[in-house]
Amino acid sequence: MKKGFLFISCEEAKHICDKSQYNEATLWEKIELNIRYTWCKFTRAYVKKNRQLSSMVKKSKVDCLKNNEREVLKKTFEKELTKQD
């Protein structure tokens, strides 16, 4: 599909939306995204879901395993697997 001066494809809009969430999009890309956003319901839906996802990730209080805890878990898992053989 040929790209117009101000018009971008849905795939390009999704890519720019993702970049914009991480402050990596240029001003021109944001302008192109906003133009597409005004008339494309699929782009609006994607932007909305992307914002919700980013918000949920920021709000989450995920506590990850420390390296030593991960190693203990891995060793225990491998030990249990060898018992089953």
Buried (B, 14 or more C-beta within 10 A) or exposed (E): EEEEEEBBBEEBBBBBBBBBBEEEBEEEBBEBBBBBBEEBEEBBEBBEEBEEEEEEEEEEEEEEEEEEEEEEEEEEEEEEEEEEE
